[in-house]
């Protein structure tokens, strides 16, 4: 028989009496020996009518012991626990997928035929071909237009498509500032062939996602935080977190800047030809996120009267 917990020792006699009574109801005068014998034989052993397990069930008054054991084993305590844990796991996985959808723009996990077909396509290399085609057909972005950044001593930079913006900064910096460059692994257009950036004594290259790059924006050490067009490629929650970190990472008089396509001025069809974009971006949207992050000096300028491209420059005061 199973051993009673020590903490219930004061109930031992009562429980033993109840057990003896139940076994007597079942017609068992010596239950301890019976239970020990039952524990020695798995249910499968009753296939043979000559086994001790079969005879014991007959002694208990069971005419068809095999059927009884099969019914009892169909929902064993262990399987019930496992099934419930599987239910909890599936619920947690579903919750995680929706959290990822809200935070990182990752689609929720919905298993269906379309996703199975998408998996087959992704394994064929056609997704990579389509991305490379979009990238090659996209317009080469112009160089940014920023004020008073020539003398920065420390900068945090997303290099931009084809590293155009990184080339611009190298030409405009008068000194040799300490630079942290983010090789954005979540940028779909940087998955194919593109110019590599080599680390130097004053240049550190971090290969992380745009969301994870916020971890580098921890201390007030940068005169310039250049976000390029990253805010177009992240969710509103990610964008808000990124700007908040940028605010805290700037030195006094430091500037956080970036570019975006003003959706209200753009051709909607052409706007979405950049497949990296998650949601439309407007000046009002940038202004709201910037104020929420703590910036008070907010400048949003159109590159030219006919351009849909805007540049924002943010300062603490």
N, C-alpha and C positions, 0 to 999 in steps of 0.2 A: 504494500500500500504506500501511497505517497506520504512523505514526511511532512508533518504539520509545521508551520513556521513557529519559531521560538516565541515570538511576540504574542501568539495566541495560545500559549501553554495553559492558561487558566480555562480555556474552552475545550481542551483536548478530550476530557471525559464525555462532554456533551456530544461533540462531533463524532467520537467513536461509537457512542450509543446509537446515533442517527444512522451511521454507516451500517452497523450491524443489523439494525431494524430493516433497512432497505434491502440488504442482501438476503435476509430471512424472507422478506416478501417475494424475492426472486427465487427462493428455495435453496439458498446457499447457506450452509451452516458454518463453513470455514472459508470466508471470503479472501483472506490473505493469501492462502495457497493458490486459490483460483486466479486471482489477479496476477500473481507472479508467473503462472503458467501462460496466461493470455498475453502478457507482455513479451514472452519469448517467441511467439509465433505471429508473423505478419498476416494480414487478412488474406494474402494470396495463398497461404498454406492450406486453406480450406478447400482447394480444388480437389484434394484427395480425401475421401470420406474416412480413411484410416488414420488421419492425423489427429493429434491430441486436441488441436484447436476445434476441429469439427465435432469431436466427441464432447468437448466442453460446452459448445453452443447447444448441443442436443440435451446435455444435462440441464442447461438453463431453460429448457422447454421450447427451443427454437427448432421448428420442423425443417425450415429451409434456411440454414445459416448463411449460405453463400449470398442469397438475395438480400438478406438483412445487412450483411457486412458491406455489400456494394452500395446500398442506400445510405448507410452510415458514412461510408468513405467518400461519397460524392461531394459532400460539403464538410471536409475536415476543418478543424480550427485553424490549421496552418494556411489552407487555401483561402479561407475567409479573410484572414489578415492580409495575405498577399494581394487579393483582389481589391481590398479597400485601399491598400497602399498604392496600387496601380491607379485607382480612381483619383487619389490625392495627387499623384505624380502628374497625371494627365491634366488636372486642373491647374497645377502650378506651371506646367509647360505652356498651357494656353494663356495664363496670366502673364508669363514672361514674354511670350510673343507679342502680346498687346502693349506691354510696357516698352519693348524694343521698337514697336511701331511708333509710339508716341515720342520716345526720346531720340531714336536714331534713324527713323524712317524705314526700318526693316519691315517687310511685309509680315503680317500675322501668319501663323502656321495653319493653313487650311489644306488638308490633303484632298486633292481631287485630280481629275484627269488632266486638266490644263497644266497643273504644276508638274505632273509626271511627264507631260510632253515637253514642258520647259526644261526639265532636267535632261531629257534626251538631247534637246537642242544645245544646251550649254556644254554637254560633253562632246558635241560635234565640232566645236570651234566657231559656230556661226555667230554666237553672241560677240565673241572677240572681233570677228570680221565686221559686224555691224557697228560696234563701237569705234573701231579704227576708221571706218568709212565716215561716220559722223564727225570724228575728230579731224580728219583730213579735209572735209568740206566746210568746216567752221571757219568763220572769219578770224584772221590773226588779230588779236586784241592790240589796240594802240598802247603806247607807253603812258603811264599815269602822270597826272599833273598835280604836284604837291608843292606846298610853300615851306621854306625855311627848314629843310631837312638835311642840308649839305654838311652840317657840323655835328651830326649825331655821333654819340660815342658807343651806343649799344642799340641793336635793332633785332626785332623778331619779325621774320619775313616768310610769307607764302610766296614762292617765286613766280606764280602765274603760269598760264599756258605757254608752252615752249620756252619757259624761263624768261619771257620778255621783260617782265617787271624786275626780275633779279638783275638782268643786264643793265636796265635803266639805273637801278640803285648803285651798281658798281661804278657807273660813269659819273653819277652826281655827287657821291660822297667825297668830300675833300680830305678827310682823315682815313684812318684804317680802323673802323669801329669793330667791336666784338659783335658778331652776327650769329643768330640762331636761325637756320633755315629749316622749314618743315616740308619734308618730302611726303605729301599727303597721300597715304595709301588708300584712302577712301575716294579719291578723285578718279572717276572712271576713265578720264582722258590721259591719266598718267600710268595706266596699266600696260600700254604698248610701248613702242619705241619713242623715246623723247630724250632730249639732252640731259646727261647726268651732271650733277653738281659735286665737285670734289671738295673734300674738307681741307681747310688750311689752318694755319696757326690761329687765325682770328675768326674762322668760319666753322661752325658746328652744324652738321646735317643730321636731323632726326627723322627717321622713317616711321611715322605714326599716322593715325587717322586724325582728321580735323578735330573730332571730339576729344580724343586723348591728348591733343596738343595743349589743351587748357592746363594740364598739369605743369607745364613748363612756365606758365604765367602765374607764378606764385608770389614772387617778391618784386618790389618796385625797383627794377634794374634797367628798364628799357626807355630810351628816348623816342623810339618809333616802334609801333606794332602795326605791321602791314598785313591786313587780312585778305587782300586781293578780292576775289569774287566768292569767297567761302560762304558768306551768308546766304547766297542763292542755293547752295548745295546742302544745307543742313536744315533741320526742323526749327520751328520757332523756339522751342525749349533749348536746343543746342545753341542757337544763335544768341539767346539771352545769356546763357552761361558763359559763352565765349567772350561777349562784350564785358560782362561783369569781371571776369578774370583779367581782361585787358586793362580795365580801369584800375585795378589794384596793382598791375605790373608796371605801370608807367611812372617814371620819375616826374618831379615837378616840371611843368611846362612840356611834358611829353605829349605825343599825339598818337592816336589810334586812327587808322585810315583804311579805306578799301574802296572797291568799285562795285557797281551793280547796274543792271539794265532796268530802267524805269518802265514797268509793265504798262502803265497808262499811256505811255508814248510809243510803245513798241507794237509791231505787228504780232498778234497773238500766235499765229501759226509759226512764224519764224522764231519767236521767243522760245517755244518749246522744242525747237530743233536742237537746242543744247539739252541733251537728254539727262544731264546731271541735275538740272534744276528741279527742286521739289515743290516750290510754291511761288506765285508771283511776288515780286518785290516792288515796293513803292517807297517814295520819300517819306511818307507818313509812317510807314512801317519801321524804317530805319530810325526816324526821329523818336518814335515811341520806345523802341528797344534801347536806344542810347540814353534816354532820360531815365529809364528804369535801372540801367546799369550804374547811374551816378554822374554821367557826363552833363555838364552845364553849357559848355561852349560847343555848339553843334553847327557845322557848316556842311551843306549839301549843295554841290555845284554841278551844273550840266557842262559836259566837256566842250560842247559847241551848240549853237542854236538849233542845228539840224540833227544833233546826236541824241540817241536814246540812252547813252551811257552817262552815268552820274558818278561823281566821286564824293565821298564823305570824309570829313576830318573832325575828329572828336578830341576835346580837351576837358580836363577836370573842371577848370574855371576859365 
